[in-house]
Amino acid sequence: MSNTNTPPDRLSNDARSKFHDAALLERGVGIRFNGSERTNVEEYCISEGWIRVQAGRSLDRRGMPMTLKLRGTVEAWFQDSETQDATPAD
């Protein structure tokens, strides 16, 4: 990845996924979906334009939360870089 302030195209909270990266998740990733900021995103893909969110309290047969795939415009950013940008440079 050339720019360390740009999140990957796809990222997942699920440790079993090949798109999971704990180091990136520790930085905090902000997601804006169709113009509104979301805090309940389990997985996202910017290029394909979708996010996965929990479907209430439902669990699948493995005890993992059931998710819904929502399609739309996805924007992602690192929340730690947001705070660095907000500090005044004197």
C-alpha positions as CSV (number, residue, x, y, z in Angstrom):
1,M,0.0,0.0,0.0
2,S,1.6,3.2,-1.1
3,N,-0.3,5.7,1.0
4,T,-0.5,4.9,4.7
5,N,-3.4,7.3,5.2
6,T,-5.7,5.4,2.7
7,P,-7.6,2.4,4.0
8,P,-7.6,-0.7,1.9
9,D,-10.4,-1.3,-0.7
10,R,-11.8,-4.1,1.4
11,L,-11.6,-4.7,5.2
12,S,-13.4,-7.1,7.6
13,N,-13.9,-7.2,11.4
14,D,-14.1,-11.0,11.3
15,A,-10.7,-12.6,12.2
16,R,-11.5,-15.7,10.0
17,S,-11.7,-13.5,6.9
18,K,-8.8,-13.1,4.5
19,F,-9.6,-9.4,4.5
20,H,-9.1,-9.0,8.2
21,D,-6.1,-6.9,9.3
22,A,-5.9,-6.2,13.1
23,A,-3.2,-3.5,12.8
24,L,-5.4,-1.5,10.4
25,L,-8.5,-1.9,12.6
26,E,-6.6,-0.7,15.7
27,R,-6.1,2.6,13.9
28,G,-9.9,3.0,13.6
29,V,-11.6,3.1,10.3
30,G,-14.4,5.6,9.7
31,I,-17.1,4.6,7.1
32,R,-19.5,6.9,5.3
33,F,-22.3,5.0,3.4
34,N,-24.6,6.9,1.1
35,G,-23.6,10.2,2.7
36,S,-24.1,9.2,6.4
37,E,-21.4,8.0,8.8
38,R,-21.9,4.5,10.0
39,T,-20.5,2.9,13.2
40,N,-21.9,-0.6,12.8
41,V,-20.1,-1.9,9.7
42,E,-18.7,-5.4,9.9
43,E,-17.1,-5.4,6.4
44,Y,-16.9,-3.1,3.5
45,C,-15.7,-3.0,-0.1
46,I,-15.2,0.4,-1.8
47,S,-14.8,-0.7,-5.4
48,E,-17.9,-3.0,-5.4
49,G,-19.9,-0.4,-3.4
50,W,-21.3,-2.4,-0.4
51,I,-21.1,-2.8,3.4
52,R,-22.1,-5.6,5.7
53,V,-24.0,-4.7,8.9
54,Q,-25.5,-6.9,11.7
55,A,-29.1,-8.1,11.2
56,G,-30.4,-7.3,14.7
57,R,-29.5,-9.9,17.3
58,S,-29.8,-12.9,15.0
59,L,-27.0,-15.5,15.0
60,D,-26.0,-18.1,12.4
61,R,-25.5,-21.8,13.2
62,R,-21.9,-21.1,14.2
63,G,-22.9,-18.4,16.7
64,M,-21.7,-15.5,14.6
65,P,-24.0,-12.5,13.9
66,M,-26.0,-12.6,10.8
67,T,-25.3,-9.8,8.4
68,L,-27.0,-7.9,5.6
69,K,-25.2,-6.6,2.5
70,L,-26.2,-3.0,1.7
71,R,-25.3,-1.5,-1.7
72,G,-24.4,2.1,-2.2
73,T,-21.5,4.7,-2.2
74,V,-18.8,3.7,0.3
75,E,-16.1,6.1,1.6
76,A,-13.5,5.0,4.2
77,W,-10.8,6.9,6.2
78,F,-8.5,6.3,9.1
79,Q,-9.8,8.0,12.2
80,D,-6.2,8.5,13.6
81,S,-5.2,10.5,10.6
82,E,-8.3,12.6,11.1
83,T,-7.1,13.7,14.5
84,Q,-3.6,14.5,13.1
85,D,-5.1,16.7,10.5
86,A,-7.2,18.6,13.2
87,T,-4.1,19.5,15.3
88,P,-2.9,23.1,14.5
89,A,0.6,23.3,13.0
90,D,2.3,26.3,14.8
